[in-house]
C-alpha cells in the first residue's frame, strides 16, 4: 500500500514538472510571437504613413534632385590619384606630419606656399583640394610585428604581454603599407607631387644617417659571410683531396686509415655550415632590398588622375536623399504635434 502511494506521488510530481515546462515554452513562444506582431505592426504603420504622404515625399525628393543638379553643373570636376608606399625606419610619422601640413595649406588656401613647395603654376596650386594619408590595415602586419617582438624579448615579458594587448597598442604608424590620396581639379598635376612628398622625408637628416649606418652594417655582415664561404670552399677542397688520397691507398691494397671517415664527417659539417651561411646571406640580401631606401614606393601617382564619381560624390543623389529624409522628418514632427494637441484634450 505504501509503494502504491509513493508511486502516485511520483506521478503527480512528474506531471507538475511537465506542466511547468509546458507553461515555460508557452510563455517563450508567446514572447517571440509578440515581437513578430510588433514588427509587423510597425511595418504597417510605416507603409500607411508613406501611402498617406507619398506625393509630398516625392515632390521633396524631386526638388532636392533639381537643386543638386544645379550644384552638380556649377561644381568643377575633381580628379584623384593615389600613391602606395612602404616607409622604413619608422618614417611613417614624418610622412603623416608632412601630409597634415600640406592638407592645412589647402584648407587655408595658401596657394603661394603650395606653388613653391611643389614647383607648380598658380592655377595648378589653386586646383589642389585634398591631401589624405591612411594605412592599409592588414592583420598580418600585426602578427608579424608581434612575432618580431617575441623574438626580441625574454619569456617572462611574453607571458605578461598578450597578443591582444600588443594589438591594442598597435597604431596606424606601425602598419607596413600606407596609401596617399590627392584630389585636384586638374588631372595632370599628381606626378610632380610624388617627387616632393618622398623627398621631404628622404632628406630628413636623422633618417638619412640611420639609413646609411644600417646599410653599412648589412654590407659589413654580408662581406663577412662571403669571406667565410670562400674559406669554407678552400677547406672543402682540402678535405676532398684527403678523401681521394685515402681512396687511392685502399685501391692499392695498403692499410686502411680511419682518418678518411673522419674527413668525410668533417666534409659533411662543412656542407651544413655552408648551407647555413648561404641561407643567412639570402635573408640579409632580402632585408637589404627592403630597407635599402628610407621609403619604398610600391606604386606612384598616375600621370593622369581619375575622375571622382559615386553616389557620395554626386550632388544630385545627395540632395535628393536630403530632400527625402527632410520631408519625412517634417511630416513626423507634424504628426507628433497633432498627437500632443489631441493628448491634452
N, C-alpha and C positions, 0 to 999 in steps of 0.2 A: 504494500500500500504506500509505503514511504517512497519506494522507487518510482511509482506512478506519479506521485505528487511532484517529485524533483523533475521528472521528465516534462510535466505540464508547465512548470515554472521556466524551464529552459526554452520551451517553445514560445512562451509569452515574451521572454527576453529577446529572442531572435526576431520575433515579429515586430517588437518595438524598435529594434535596431534597423530593420529593413524599412520600416515606416519613416524613421528619421532620415535615412539615406535618400528615400524617395522624395521627402519634402525638400531636402538639400538640393537635389537635382532639379526639382520643380522650380525652386527659387532661382537657381542659376540660369535655367533656360528662360524663365520669365524676364530676368535681368537682361540677357542677350536680346530677347525679343523686344524689350522696351527700348534698347539702344537703336535697334534697326528701325523701329517705328519712329523714333525721334529723328533719325537721319532722313528717313523718307518724308516725314512731315516738314522738316526744314527745306528739303529739296523742292517740295510742292510750293512752299511759301515763296521761295526764290523764283520759281517758274511763274507763279502768279504775279509777282512783283515785276518781272521782265515783260510779261504779257501786257500788263496794265500800262507800263511806261516805255514800251518798245519804240514808239515813234520819237519821244523826247531823247532817248538814249541814242538812237540812230542819227538824229539831227545833230546832237552834240559831237558824235564821232566824226561825222562828215565835215562839220565846221572845223574841228581840230585838224583833220587831214588837209583841208584847204589852207588853213593858216600855216601848217607845217610845210606844205608845198611851196608857199611863198618864201619861207626861210630857206628851203632847200635850193631854190633858184638863186637867191641873192648870196648864199653862202659859198665861198670858194671851195673847190675840190681839194681834199687833203690826201697826201701820199705818206706811206710809211716804209721803213726799211729796217732790217734787224741784223745785228752782229752777235755771233756766239763766240765767247772767249773762255779760256781756262787760265785764271790768274794763279801764279806761283808765289811762294814766299809770303803768303798772307797779304798779297797786294790788293785783294778784293775790297778791303776797307778804303784804300786810296781811290779805287775806281768809283765806289759809291759816293764818296765825298765830292769827287770831281763832277760826276753826273748831277748830283744835287746842286752844285754851283751853277752848272750850265742851265739847269731847269729854273733856278731862281732868276737868272739873267733873262730867260724867255718870259717868265711871269712879270718881271719888272720892265719888260720891253726895252732892255738895254741893248739895242741893236748895234751901237757903236762898239761895245766890248765884244759882242758876238762876231762882228765883222773882223776885228783884229785877231781874235783868238783862232778863228778857223780860216782866215785869209779868204773871206767871201766878199762879194759885192754887197752894197747896201740892200738891194732888192732881195738877194739871197738870204741875207741875215734876217730881214723882216719876215721872210717866209717860214722861218723855223718856229714851230708851235709847241713841241713837246720833246723832252728827254726823259726816258724812263729805263730803269735797270732792275732786273729781278733774277733770282737764282732758278735753275732747273732743279726742282725739289725731287730728288731721286732717293729712295730708301736705301739703295745700295751704297750711296756715298756715306751715309751714317754708319752702316755696317762696317765698311772698310776702315773708316776713321776709328771706330771702336776696337776693331782688331789691332790696328796700329797702336792704340792706346794700351791694350792688354800686353802687347809685346814689350812696351817701354816701361812698365811699372811692375812692382812686386805683387806676389799673390795676395797679400793682406789687403792691399789697396783695391784689387779687383773685387774681392769679396764685399768690401764696404761701398762699392760704387757700381750699381747695376746698370744694365743697358738702358733701362727706361730713364734713369737719372741722367745718363750720358746724352740720351736723345733729347731730353728737355733742355739741356744746356747747349745743344747744337743750334747755332744761329744761321741766318741767311748768308753771312760772310763765309761760313765753313763749307758750303756746298762747292763741288768741283767746277761745275759749268754755270755760266751766267749769261743772260740774254739782254742786250742793249737795244732798245727800240727808240727810233727818232721819227717824229712826224713833222711834215713841212708842206707848204702849199706849192712848192716846186719839186718836181720829181727827179732832178738831176744833181742835187747838192750833197747826197749822202756819202759818196765815196771819199770826198775830201775830209769829211768829218771824222771818219775812222782813223786816218793817219794821226790827226791831232789828239784824239782821245787816247790812243795807245801810247803815243809819245809822251803825253803828260804824266803817265805812270812809269814808263820805262826810264825816263830821265830823273826819277827820284834818286837822290844820292845814296840813301841808305839801301834801297832795293838794288841799285847798281852794284854797290860794294858787296852786298850779301850774295848776289848772283855770281859775281866774279870769284869770290872765295869758294863758293860751293862748286863751281866748275873746275877750279884749280884742284880742289880736294878730290873730285871724281877723276880728273886726269892723272893725278898722282897715284891714286889707288889702282887705276887701270894700268899704269906703267909698271907698277909692282907685280900685278897679276901676269902681265905679258912677259916680264923678266923671269918670273917663276916658271911659266910654261916653257920658255927657252931652256932653262936649266933642267927641267924635267925631261925634255926631248933629248938633251945630251946624256943624261943619266940613263935614260931608256936605251939609248944606243950602246952604252957600256954593258948593261945587263944582257942585252940581246947578243952582243958579241961573246960574252962569257958563256951564255947558254949554247951557242953554236959551237964553241970550242969544246965544251963538255960532251956535246953530241958526237963530235968527231972522235973524241977519245973512246967513247963507248963503241963506236963503229969499228975502231981499230983493234978492239979487244983488250984495251987497257983496263985497269981497275976503275971502278965507278966511284966518282967523287960526289958525295951527297950535297956538296955545295951548289950543284946545278939546280936541285929542287928549291933550295933557299933563294937562288937567283930568280927562279920563276915566281916565287911568292913575293919577292921584292918588286918584280915587274908588275904583278897584279896590284900591289899597293900603289905603285906609280900611276897605273892606269886609273884607279879610283881617285887619286889626288888630282890628276889632270882633268878628269870629268868634273870634279867639284869646282876647280878653278875656272874651267870654261863656263860652267853654269853661273858662277858668281860674276864672271865677266859679262855674260849676256844680260844679267839683271842690271848690272852697272850701266851698260850701254843703253838699255831701255829707260833707266832712270834719267840718264843724261839727255836723251832725246825728248823727255817730257819736261825737264826743268832747266834746259839749256838757256831758255829765254825767260824773262820776267813774266811775259804774257804769251800764251799760245792762242793764236787766232784760229778758231775752228772754221768759222765761215765769216767772210767780210760783208760789209754793206753791199747790197746790189747796186750796180751803177744807176739803174732806173728804179725808183720806188714804185710800189704797187698802190693803186687807189684804195682808200679806206671805204669799205662798204659794210653792209649788215644792218639788221633791224635797230640795234642800239646806236648806230651812227646815222640813221635815216630820220630826218626831221618829220617827214610825213607820218611814219609809223609812230614815232614818239608822241607827236601832238594828237594823233587820232586816239591812241591809247589814253593820253591825258584827258582828252575830252570825254571819252567813255567813262573813265573812273570818276572824274569830277562831277559829271551829271548824276551818277549813281549815288555819290556822297550827298549831293544837294537834295536828291529825292528822298534819301533816307532821313535826312535832317527834317524835311517837311513832314514825313510820316511820324517821326518822333515828336515833333511839335504838336501835331494833331492829337496824338495819343495822350500827351501830357495835359492838353486842354480838356479832353474828354475825361481824363482821370480825375481832375479837380472837380468836375461836375458830379 
